[in-house]
Amino acid sequence: MQQSAHAFWTINLDDPLAGAPDMAGAKASDLSRAARHGMPVPPGFVIPVQCLLSGERYRNTGELRKAWARLSRNGALPLAVRSSSTHAEGVEGRYVSALDVKGWPEFLKAMTGVVASATGPAAAAILVQPQLDLESGGVLFGADPLDRRGDRVIVWAAAGGPRAIRDSQAATRYALNRRGKVMSMERDGGAPEEEPLTRQQLRALVKLATRATALFGGPQEIEFGFDPEGALWLLQTRPLSSLTLPRARRPAS
C-alpha cells in the first residue's frame, strides 16, 4: 500500500515492521518482538510515527477504520489506545493512555487525546490493543530492583491487574527464586488476605521473566495480567534499569 502523509496506515503488531522503534515506538516495538517470539502478547496494531507528524491527521481514514473494525469486531469490544514514544517512556516527557474506548467516534477522540498528551521531545506512535478483562495482574521484575539479585524475581500483584494497583495502591509482593518457589510474601497498602495469584501462576511468571531476559539480553520490568480463563498476558515490557530504583516499591505507571 502506498504510504502517504495524507492517509493513515497501520501495522499489525506481529509484523516485523512493528519491531522498528523509529516507526512503532519503544513500547510497541518491544511488544512486537515478544509476540513474534511466541510470548503471550495481546493482538493489536500500530499507527506509526509517520502518520502522526502531519497536521492533516484525519484525511483518508479508510485503512485505519478497517483495522479498528477487525480488532474491535465493529465496535463490540473496547480498546486500549496508548502512546508508544520513540524514546523510552519515563526518560523524558509523559504520554498517556485511553482505556475502555468504545465505538469509532470515541476511538478518533482517544487518538487525538493521546497525541495531544505528549509532553516530551520524542515522536510517538499509537498502539491499539483490546481492553482485556483481567482477574489479576501487576508488575514483574526479572531481578530484584533494589539490590539487583539475579537469583530473585519480584512480583507485585493485585486483583484486577496493573490498573488496580495504581488506583488503590494495595498490592501483594512476592519474592521468588528461579524455580518459582515463594521465598517471601508481604501485603502492602491494605491488600486483602486472599492472595491474588496461585502458585501455578507465579511459576508461569518466573518462566516469562526468564524468556524475556533471554530475548532482550537483560532483566525486564513487565506489566502482566491473567484473564478469567487463567491465560497469562504480557502487556508491556522494558529494561530493568537504574530508572526503576526510585519506584521499586511501587509498580510502573
Order of alpha helices (4+ residues) and beta strands (2+ residues): beta-alpha-beta-alpha-beta-beta-alpha-beta-beta-beta-alpha-beta-beta-alpha-beta-beta
